[in-house]
Amino acid sequence: MRRWAVALMALLLVGCSTPAPAPSVAVGATDDVESTLLAQLYAAALRYYGSAAHVETSSDPVADLDTGDVQVAPGLTGRLLTRFDPGSTARAAEQVYRSMVSALPEGVAAGDYAQSADDEPAVAVTERTAQAWGGRDVTALSRNCGDLVAGAVADVVTPRTVGPCTLAEPREFRDPAALFGALQAGRIDMAWTSTAASGLPDWAVVLTDRTALIRADNVVPLYRRNELSEQQVLALNQIAGELDTGSLADMLRQAREGKDPGALAADWLSSHPLGH
């Protein structure tokens, strides 16, 4: 009987000494393709560094950070700044990031932003318009503001100002094909697109923004303060050093064509090992 008691005690001690597995980190996303892809990228980065992670979809993952339903929620710096500080005038990437960090709710922190990966609003015009304006940068738009007629895909939020130029509400189109058809036909003067958009017509001229007349929108992860380990925060920050706009645009194109965002994130990570 004593031998059985000793054996049972030994088994109990072994069981008590085995740590419970760490809970899976919930990375929040909306059902939007870009939000889902970014969430899959950050979840893949966490798994790469040894943490269990999964993506949870909701209507407002940033709000879910506050309630604790998710621990990480990726986003874009400019849009997050507009959400938390609508009156901010910051436009350049570093300024936008710092202003966003200052405006975050208590208990929410931001990881490193991807300096080379953005999806900010961009202006597309025809070659004829670019020549008439005398330039291929948005400064040319601000010099020729006048009564410009802008267009955008329905439900896409676009800037109302470009530097000193205040624009009227854009005409709405059902999809990019209709938008660029109107631009080519001369029914609008400019079309709002974005820096990570793909499939633009070859004839379209996307204006550069060398002086940050349009607010930057760089990829950034938000996370619940004091809930992630140093290793997990490091994993999130590693994305910033590897992701670029070209890769983001390519993955978004494939996702919109039907490829699984999780598979795209895994493929990208295999080609861009983190921490090297």
C-alpha positions as CSV (number, residue, x, y, z in Angstrom):
1,M,0.0,0.0,0.0
2,R,2.8,2.3,0.9
3,R,4.5,1.7,-2.5
4,W,1.3,2.6,-4.3
5,A,1.1,5.8,-2.3
6,V,4.6,6.8,-3.1
7,A,4.1,6.0,-6.8
8,L,0.9,8.1,-6.8
9,M,2.6,11.0,-5.1
10,A,5.4,10.9,-7.7
11,L,2.9,11.0,-10.6
12,L,1.2,14.0,-8.9
13,L,4.5,15.8,-8.6
14,V,5.3,15.2,-12.2
15,G,1.9,16.5,-13.2
16,C,2.3,19.6,-11.1
17,S,5.7,20.4,-12.5
18,T,4.5,20.4,-16.2
19,P,3.6,24.0,-17.1
20,A,0.3,24.7,-18.8
21,P,0.7,25.7,-22.5
22,A,0.6,29.5,-23.0
23,P,-2.7,30.7,-24.4
24,S,-2.9,31.5,-28.1
25,V,-2.4,35.2,-28.9
26,A,-5.6,36.5,-30.6
27,V,-4.8,38.9,-33.5
28,G,-7.9,40.9,-34.5
29,A,-9.0,41.7,-38.1
30,T,-12.1,42.9,-39.8
31,D,-13.5,40.9,-42.8
32,D,-11.7,43.4,-45.1
33,V,-9.0,41.7,-47.3
34,E,-6.2,44.1,-46.2
35,S,-7.1,43.8,-42.5
36,T,-7.2,40.0,-42.7
37,L,-3.9,39.8,-44.6
38,L,-2.1,42.0,-42.1
39,A,-3.5,40.0,-39.1
40,Q,-2.3,36.8,-40.8
41,L,1.2,38.3,-41.2
42,Y,1.5,39.3,-37.6
43,A,0.0,35.9,-36.4
44,A,2.6,34.2,-38.6
45,A,5.4,36.3,-37.1
46,L,4.3,35.3,-33.6
47,R,4.3,31.6,-34.5
48,Y,7.7,32.0,-36.1
49,Y,9.0,33.0,-32.7
50,G,7.3,30.2,-31.0
51,S,4.0,31.6,-29.8
52,A,0.7,30.1,-30.6
53,A,-1.4,32.7,-32.4
54,H,-4.6,32.9,-34.4
55,V,-6.7,35.4,-36.2
56,E,-10.1,36.5,-34.9
57,T,-12.6,38.4,-37.0
58,S,-14.8,41.2,-35.7
59,S,-16.3,44.5,-36.8
60,D,-13.8,46.5,-34.7
61,P,-10.7,44.8,-33.7
62,V,-9.1,48.0,-32.3
63,A,-12.1,48.3,-29.9
64,D,-11.6,44.6,-29.0
65,L,-8.1,45.5,-27.7
66,D,-9.7,47.7,-25.1
67,T,-12.1,44.9,-23.9
68,G,-9.3,42.3,-24.0
69,D,-11.0,40.1,-26.7
70,V,-7.8,40.3,-28.8
71,Q,-4.2,41.1,-27.8
72,V,-3.0,42.4,-31.2
73,A,-4.7,44.5,-33.9
74,P,-2.8,45.6,-37.0
75,G,-3.7,48.8,-38.7
76,L,-2.4,51.8,-40.7
77,T,-0.9,54.8,-38.8
78,G,-2.8,57.6,-40.5
79,R,-6.2,56.0,-40.2
80,L,-5.5,55.2,-36.5
81,L,-4.4,58.8,-35.9
82,T,-7.6,60.0,-37.5
83,R,-9.6,57.7,-35.2
84,F,-7.9,58.7,-32.0
85,D,-7.1,62.4,-32.7
86,P,-9.3,63.7,-35.6
87,G,-7.9,67.2,-35.3
88,S,-4.2,66.2,-35.8
89,T,-2.4,67.9,-38.6
90,A,0.5,65.4,-38.8
91,R,1.2,64.2,-42.3
92,A,4.8,62.9,-42.6
93,A,5.3,59.2,-41.6
94,E,7.4,59.7,-38.5
95,Q,5.3,62.6,-37.3
96,V,2.1,60.6,-37.9
97,Y,3.4,57.6,-36.0
98,R,4.5,59.7,-33.0
99,S,1.2,61.5,-32.9
100,M,-0.7,58.3,-33.1
101,V,1.3,56.8,-30.2
102,S,0.6,59.8,-28.1
103,A,-3.2,59.5,-28.9
104,L,-3.6,55.8,-28.1
105,P,-5.9,54.8,-25.3
106,E,-4.4,53.9,-21.9
107,G,-3.5,50.2,-22.0
108,V,-2.8,50.1,-25.7
109,A,0.7,50.2,-27.1
110,A,2.1,50.3,-30.7
111,G,4.9,48.3,-32.2
112,D,7.3,49.5,-34.8
113,Y,5.7,50.9,-37.9
114,A,6.9,49.6,-41.3
115,Q,8.7,52.5,-42.9
116,S,8.8,50.8,-46.3
117,A,5.2,49.4,-46.3
118,D,2.3,51.9,-46.7
119,D,-1.1,52.1,-48.2
120,E,-1.9,55.8,-48.2
121,P,-4.2,57.6,-50.5
122,A,-2.7,58.4,-53.9
123,V,-3.8,60.5,-56.8
124,A,-3.9,59.1,-60.4
125,V,-4.3,61.3,-63.5
126,T,-3.8,60.9,-67.2
127,E,-0.6,61.7,-68.9
128,R,-2.3,64.6,-70.6
129,T,-3.2,66.1,-67.2
130,A,0.2,65.5,-65.7
131,Q,1.7,67.4,-68.6
132,A,-0.8,70.2,-68.3
133,W,-0.1,70.5,-64.6
134,G,3.6,70.6,-65.2
135,G,4.6,67.8,-62.9
136,R,4.1,64.2,-61.6
137,D,4.0,65.0,-57.9
138,V,0.9,66.1,-55.8
139,T,2.5,69.6,-55.5
140,A,1.4,70.0,-59.2
141,L,-2.2,69.2,-58.1
142,S,-2.0,71.9,-55.3
143,R,-0.9,74.4,-57.9
144,N,-3.8,73.6,-60.2
145,C,-6.5,73.1,-57.6
146,G,-9.3,75.2,-59.1
147,D,-12.5,73.3,-59.7
148,L,-11.0,69.8,-59.9
149,V,-13.4,66.9,-60.2
150,A,-12.2,63.9,-58.2
151,G,-13.5,60.4,-58.3
152,A,-13.2,57.4,-56.0
153,V,-14.6,53.9,-55.5
154,A,-17.8,54.0,-53.4
155,D,-17.3,53.9,-49.6
156,V,-13.5,54.6,-49.8
157,V,-12.6,57.4,-47.5
158,T,-10.4,60.0,-49.2
159,P,-8.7,63.2,-48.1
160,R,-10.6,66.4,-48.4
161,T,-7.3,68.4,-48.6
162,V,-4.0,68.0,-50.4
163,G,-1.7,70.6,-48.9
164,P,-3.4,74.0,-49.4
165,C,-6.0,72.6,-51.9
166,T,-9.4,71.8,-50.6
167,L,-11.3,69.3,-52.7
168,A,-15.0,68.8,-53.2
169,E,-16.5,65.4,-52.4
170,P,-15.4,62.9,-55.0
171,R,-17.8,61.3,-57.4
172,E,-18.4,57.7,-56.5
173,F,-18.0,54.7,-58.8
174,R,-18.9,51.1,-58.2
175,D,-15.4,49.7,-58.8
176,P,-11.9,50.6,-60.0
177,A,-12.7,49.8,-63.6
178,A,-15.6,52.3,-63.7
179,L,-13.4,54.8,-61.9
180,F,-10.5,54.6,-64.3
181,G,-12.9,54.5,-67.3
182,A,-14.3,57.9,-66.2
183,L,-10.7,59.2,-65.7
184,Q,-9.7,58.1,-69.2
185,A,-12.9,59.6,-70.7
186,G,-12.3,62.9,-69.1
187,R,-15.4,62.9,-66.9
188,I,-13.2,63.4,-63.8
189,D,-9.8,65.1,-63.5
190,M,-8.2,62.8,-60.9
191,A,-8.9,59.4,-59.4
192,W,-8.2,58.4,-55.8
193,T,-6.3,55.2,-55.5
194,S,-3.7,54.0,-53.0
195,T,0.0,53.3,-52.8
196,A,-0.7,49.5,-52.4
197,A,-3.3,49.3,-55.1
198,S,-2.7,46.8,-57.9
199,G,-4.1,46.4,-61.4
200,L,-4.0,50.1,-62.3
201,P,-4.2,50.8,-66.1
202,D,-0.8,51.2,-67.8
203,W,-1.7,54.7,-69.0
204,A,-2.5,56.0,-65.5
205,V,0.0,58.3,-63.8
206,V,0.2,58.0,-60.0
207,L,1.5,61.2,-58.6
208,T,4.3,61.0,-56.1
209,D,4.1,62.7,-52.7
210,R,7.7,63.8,-51.9
211,T,6.7,66.6,-49.4
212,A,4.0,64.6,-47.5
213,L,1.0,66.7,-48.6
214,I,-1.1,63.5,-48.0
215,R,-1.1,61.9,-44.6
216,A,1.1,58.8,-44.4
217,D,-0.6,55.4,-43.7
218,N,2.1,52.9,-42.7
219,V,1.5,49.4,-41.5
220,V,1.7,49.1,-37.7
221,P,0.6,46.7,-34.9
222,L,-1.3,47.7,-31.8
223,Y,-1.2,45.5,-28.8
224,R,-2.5,45.3,-25.2
225,R,0.2,46.8,-22.9
226,N,1.8,44.4,-20.4
227,E,0.2,41.3,-21.9
228,L,2.8,40.2,-24.4
229,S,6.2,39.0,-23.6
230,E,9.3,40.8,-24.9
231,Q,9.8,38.0,-27.4
232,Q,6.2,38.4,-28.7
233,V,6.7,42.2,-29.1
234,L,10.0,41.5,-30.9
235,A,8.1,39.2,-33.3
236,L,5.6,41.9,-34.1
237,N,8.4,44.5,-34.6
238,Q,10.3,42.2,-37.0
239,I,7.6,42.7,-39.7
240,A,8.5,46.4,-39.8
241,G,12.0,45.6,-41.1
242,E,10.9,43.2,-43.8
243,L,7.6,44.2,-45.3
244,D,7.5,46.7,-48.2
245,T,4.7,48.3,-50.2
246,G,5.5,46.2,-53.3
247,S,5.1,42.9,-51.4
248,L,2.0,44.2,-49.6
249,A,0.4,45.2,-53.0
250,D,1.3,41.8,-54.5
251,M,-0.2,39.8,-51.6
252,L,-3.4,42.0,-51.6
253,R,-3.8,41.3,-55.3
254,Q,-3.5,37.6,-54.8
255,A,-5.9,37.7,-51.8
256,R,-8.5,39.6,-53.9
257,E,-8.1,37.0,-56.6
258,G,-9.1,34.3,-54.1
259,K,-5.9,33.0,-52.5
260,D,-6.0,32.3,-48.8
261,P,-4.4,35.2,-46.8
262,G,-3.0,32.8,-44.3
263,A,-1.2,30.9,-47.0
264,L,0.0,34.2,-48.5
265,A,1.4,35.2,-45.1
266,A,3.2,31.9,-44.7
267,D,4.7,32.0,-48.1
268,W,5.9,35.6,-47.6
269,L,7.5,34.6,-44.3
270,S,9.3,31.7,-45.8
271,S,10.9,34.1,-48.3
272,H,11.6,36.7,-45.7
273,P,13.0,35.0,-42.6
274,L,12.6,37.3,-39.6
275,G,15.6,38.3,-37.5
276,H,18.2,37.8,-40.2
